[in-house]
Amino acid sequence: MSIVDKLDKKISDKKNKQKLIEEERDSLFKKIYDFGEKVYKKNIANDFIKLKKLFEKHIEKDDKATVNISISWPWSLEIKQTFLGNSTSSVKIELVHNDIIGRSILLYRLKSIKELKSYKFLDSNFNLLVSSSGSISEEFEFKNKEKAYENLNDLFQKEILCLGEKSDEILQRLQRSSKK
């Protein structure tokens, strides 16, 4: 066997080994992702649908504002409001994994095979993150989902419906923009 053939075999062997490692990582990640999907469907998917209907019920038609409510992948409910075509407010609730930076379960793909193999399939691996465009963000343990929903509702009233202390701020902004 020539040196070129040996080098070719060495490269091919490494590529095959790397491919097997990636396939194993993808297989392990898929099990974790599928588990997250089951947690979402079992525990909060119907809640998100009901919350969406609740929020849609309280949105009023307005020439100055457009509101879009969407349930999106992976596992979130977001309400966005656009004022006069350019200024946006939003509130969001999402199912996040509680032990990874960035919180998205998609980042679990970056974990080592050893970490993926040691994964414990528990609902408590997940939290609910409630946030708004006003930089308000709070994370709730999964077992406290009702508190997360209440927090989302409070933000919806404040940031989208402009009920409460933020309404004065919105009115001032609208008045300034109408004077221009």
C-alpha positions as a Markdown table, in Angstrom:
| # | Residue | x | y | z |
|---|---|---|---|---|
| 1 | Met | 0.0 | 0.0 | 0.0 |
| 2 | Ser | 1.4 | 3.3 | -1.1 |
| 3 | Ile | 1.8 | 6.3 | 1.3 |
| 4 | Val | -1.0 | 8.1 | -0.6 |
| 5 | Asp | -3.3 | 5.1 | -0.1 |
| 6 | Lys | -2.4 | 5.1 | 3.6 |
| 7 | Leu | -3.2 | 8.8 | 3.9 |
| 8 | Asp | -6.4 | 8.3 | 2.1 |
| 9 | Lys | -7.4 | 5.5 | 4.5 |
| 10 | Lys | -6.5 | 7.6 | 7.5 |
| 11 | Ile | -8.6 | 10.5 | 6.3 |
| 12 | Ser | -11.6 | 8.2 | 5.5 |
| 13 | Asp | -11.4 | 6.4 | 8.8 |
| 14 | Lys | -11.4 | 9.8 | 10.7 |
| 15 | Lys | -14.3 | 11.0 | 8.6 |
| 16 | Asn | -16.3 | 7.8 | 9.3 |
| 17 | Lys | -15.6 | 8.0 | 13.0 |
| 18 | Gln | -16.7 | 11.6 | 13.1 |
| 19 | Lys | -19.9 | 10.8 | 11.2 |
| 20 | Leu | -20.7 | 8.0 | 13.7 |
| 21 | Ile | -20.2 | 10.5 | 16.6 |
| 22 | Glu | -22.5 | 13.1 | 14.9 |
| 23 | Glu | -25.1 | 10.4 | 14.3 |
| 24 | Glu | -25.0 | 9.3 | 17.9 |
| 25 | Arg | -25.2 | 13.0 | 19.1 |
| 26 | Asp | -28.1 | 13.7 | 16.8 |
| 27 | Ser | -29.9 | 10.5 | 18.0 |
| 28 | Leu | -29.5 | 11.5 | 21.6 |
| 29 | Phe | -30.5 | 15.1 | 21.0 |
| 30 | Lys | -33.6 | 14.0 | 19.1 |
| 31 | Lys | -34.7 | 12.0 | 22.2 |
| 32 | Ile | -34.3 | 15.1 | 24.4 |
| 33 | Tyr | -36.0 | 17.4 | 21.9 |
| 34 | Asp | -38.9 | 14.9 | 21.5 |
| 35 | Phe | -39.2 | 14.8 | 25.3 |
| 36 | Gly | -39.4 | 18.6 | 25.3 |
| 37 | Glu | -42.1 | 18.5 | 22.7 |
| 38 | Lys | -44.1 | 16.0 | 24.8 |
| 39 | Val | -43.7 | 18.2 | 27.9 |
| 40 | Tyr | -45.0 | 21.1 | 25.8 |
| 41 | Lys | -47.9 | 19.3 | 24.3 |
| 42 | Lys | -48.9 | 17.6 | 27.6 |
| 43 | Asn | -48.7 | 20.6 | 29.9 |
| 44 | Ile | -49.0 | 23.9 | 28.1 |
| 45 | Ala | -49.9 | 23.7 | 24.4 |
| 46 | Asn | -53.7 | 23.8 | 25.2 |
| 47 | Asp | -53.0 | 26.6 | 27.7 |
| 48 | Phe | -51.2 | 28.7 | 25.0 |
| 49 | Ile | -54.2 | 28.2 | 22.7 |
| 50 | Lys | -56.6 | 29.4 | 25.5 |
| 51 | Leu | -54.3 | 32.3 | 26.3 |
| 52 | Lys | -54.2 | 33.3 | 22.7 |
| 53 | Lys | -58.0 | 33.3 | 22.5 |
| 54 | Leu | -58.2 | 35.3 | 25.7 |
| 55 | Phe | -55.9 | 38.0 | 24.5 |
| 56 | Glu | -57.6 | 38.1 | 21.1 |
| 57 | Lys | -60.9 | 38.7 | 22.8 |
| 58 | His | -59.5 | 41.9 | 24.5 |
| 59 | Ile | -57.8 | 43.4 | 21.5 |
| 60 | Glu | -59.7 | 46.3 | 20.1 |
| 61 | Lys | -59.5 | 47.4 | 16.4 |
| 62 | Asp | -57.5 | 50.6 | 16.2 |
| 63 | Asp | -56.3 | 52.6 | 13.2 |
| 64 | Lys | -53.0 | 53.5 | 15.0 |
| 65 | Ala | -52.1 | 50.0 | 16.2 |
| 66 | Thr | -51.9 | 46.5 | 14.8 |
| 67 | Val | -51.7 | 43.5 | 17.1 |
| 68 | Asn | -50.5 | 40.0 | 16.1 |
| 69 | Ile | -50.7 | 37.1 | 18.4 |
| 70 | Ser | -48.8 | 33.9 | 17.5 |
| 71 | Ile | -47.9 | 30.6 | 18.9 |
| 72 | Ser | -44.6 | 29.7 | 17.4 |
| 73 | Trp | -41.9 | 27.2 | 17.3 |
| 74 | Pro | -40.2 | 26.2 | 19.6 |
| 75 | Trp | -42.9 | 26.5 | 22.2 |
| 76 | Ser | -43.7 | 30.1 | 22.6 |
| 77 | Leu | -46.7 | 32.5 | 22.6 |
| 78 | Glu | -45.9 | 36.1 | 21.5 |
| 79 | Ile | -48.1 | 39.2 | 21.3 |
| 80 | Lys | -46.7 | 42.1 | 19.1 |
| 81 | Gln | -48.2 | 45.5 | 18.8 |
| 82 | Thr | -47.1 | 48.0 | 16.2 |
| 83 | Phe | -47.9 | 51.7 | 16.7 |
| 84 | Leu | -48.3 | 54.0 | 13.7 |
| 85 | Gly | -46.4 | 51.5 | 11.6 |
| 86 | Asn | -43.0 | 51.8 | 13.3 |
| 87 | Ser | -42.9 | 51.5 | 17.1 |
| 88 | Thr | -43.3 | 48.0 | 18.5 |
| 89 | Ser | -44.2 | 46.5 | 21.9 |
| 90 | Ser | -44.3 | 42.8 | 22.6 |
| 91 | Val | -44.8 | 40.3 | 25.3 |
| 92 | Lys | -43.8 | 36.7 | 25.2 |
| 93 | Ile | -43.9 | 33.4 | 27.1 |
| 94 | Glu | -41.8 | 30.5 | 26.2 |
| 95 | Leu | -40.9 | 27.1 | 27.4 |
| 96 | Val | -37.1 | 27.1 | 28.0 |
| 97 | His | -34.6 | 24.5 | 29.2 |
| 98 | Asn | -33.3 | 25.5 | 32.6 |
| 99 | Asp | -29.7 | 24.3 | 32.4 |
| 100 | Ile | -28.4 | 25.7 | 29.1 |
| 101 | Ile | -27.1 | 29.1 | 28.2 |
| 102 | Gly | -29.6 | 30.8 | 25.8 |
| 103 | Arg | -32.3 | 28.6 | 27.2 |
| 104 | Ser | -33.3 | 27.1 | 23.9 |
| 105 | Ile | -33.4 | 23.4 | 23.9 |
| 106 | Leu | -32.0 | 23.6 | 20.4 |
| 107 | Leu | -28.6 | 24.5 | 22.0 |
| 108 | Tyr | -28.6 | 21.1 | 23.7 |
| 109 | Arg | -27.2 | 19.8 | 20.4 |
| 110 | Leu | -23.9 | 21.4 | 21.4 |
| 111 | Lys | -23.6 | 19.3 | 24.5 |
| 112 | Ser | -21.1 | 16.5 | 24.6 |
| 113 | Ile | -22.2 | 12.9 | 24.1 |
| 114 | Lys | -21.5 | 12.2 | 27.7 |
| 115 | Glu | -23.8 | 15.0 | 28.8 |
| 116 | Leu | -26.5 | 13.9 | 26.4 |
| 117 | Lys | -26.3 | 10.4 | 27.7 |
| 118 | Ser | -26.7 | 11.5 | 31.3 |
| 119 | Tyr | -29.8 | 13.6 | 30.6 |
| 120 | Lys | -32.6 | 13.0 | 33.1 |
| 121 | Phe | -36.1 | 13.1 | 31.4 |
| 122 | Leu | -37.9 | 15.3 | 34.0 |
| 123 | Asp | -40.6 | 18.0 | 33.5 |
| 124 | Ser | -38.7 | 20.1 | 36.0 |
| 125 | Asn | -35.9 | 20.5 | 33.4 |
| 126 | Phe | -38.1 | 23.2 | 31.9 |
| 127 | Asn | -39.0 | 26.7 | 33.0 |
| 128 | Leu | -41.3 | 29.3 | 31.6 |
| 129 | Leu | -39.7 | 32.6 | 30.6 |
| 130 | Val | -42.0 | 35.7 | 30.4 |
| 131 | Ser | -40.5 | 38.8 | 28.8 |
| 132 | Ser | -41.5 | 42.0 | 27.1 |
| 133 | Ser | -39.9 | 44.5 | 24.8 |
| 134 | Gly | -39.7 | 46.8 | 27.8 |
| 135 | Ser | -36.8 | 44.7 | 29.0 |
| 136 | Ile | -39.0 | 43.0 | 31.7 |
| 137 | Ser | -38.1 | 39.4 | 32.0 |
| 138 | Glu | -38.9 | 36.8 | 34.6 |
| 139 | Glu | -38.4 | 33.1 | 34.8 |
| 140 | Phe | -40.8 | 30.7 | 36.5 |
| 141 | Glu | -40.3 | 27.1 | 37.5 |
| 142 | Phe | -42.5 | 24.9 | 35.5 |
| 143 | Lys | -44.5 | 23.9 | 38.5 |
| 144 | Asn | -45.5 | 27.6 | 38.9 |
| 145 | Lys | -46.9 | 28.0 | 35.4 |
| 146 | Glu | -50.0 | 29.7 | 36.7 |
| 147 | Lys | -47.8 | 32.5 | 38.1 |
| 148 | Ala | -46.1 | 32.8 | 34.7 |
| 149 | Tyr | -49.5 | 33.1 | 33.0 |
| 150 | Glu | -50.5 | 35.8 | 35.5 |
| 151 | Asn | -47.2 | 37.7 | 34.8 |
| 152 | Leu | -47.9 | 37.4 | 31.1 |
| 153 | Asn | -51.4 | 38.8 | 31.6 |
| 154 | Asp | -50.1 | 41.7 | 33.6 |
| 155 | Leu | -47.5 | 42.5 | 30.9 |
| 156 | Phe | -50.2 | 42.2 | 28.2 |
| 157 | Gln | -52.4 | 44.7 | 30.1 |
| 158 | Lys | -49.5 | 47.1 | 30.6 |
| 159 | Glu | -47.5 | 46.8 | 27.4 |
| 160 | Ile | -50.2 | 46.0 | 24.8 |
| 161 | Leu | -53.6 | 47.3 | 26.2 |
| 162 | Cys | -51.8 | 50.2 | 27.8 |
| 163 | Leu | -53.8 | 49.8 | 31.0 |
| 164 | Gly | -52.0 | 51.2 | 34.0 |
| 165 | Glu | -48.8 | 53.2 | 34.4 |
| 166 | Lys | -47.5 | 52.7 | 30.9 |
| 167 | Ser | -50.6 | 54.2 | 29.3 |
| 168 | Asp | -49.4 | 57.8 | 30.1 |
| 169 | Glu | -46.1 | 57.0 | 28.5 |
| 170 | Ile | -47.8 | 55.7 | 25.3 |
| 171 | Leu | -50.1 | 58.8 | 25.1 |
| 172 | Gln | -47.1 | 61.1 | 25.4 |
| 173 | Arg | -45.3 | 59.3 | 22.7 |
| 174 | Leu | -48.3 | 59.4 | 20.4 |
| 175 | Gln | -48.8 | 63.1 | 21.1 |
| 176 | Arg | -45.1 | 63.8 | 20.3 |
| 177 | Ser | -45.3 | 61.9 | 17.0 |
| 178 | Ser | -48.5 | 63.6 | 15.9 |
| 179 | Lys | -46.9 | 67.1 | 16.4 |
| 180 | Lys | -44.1 | 66.2 | 14.0 |
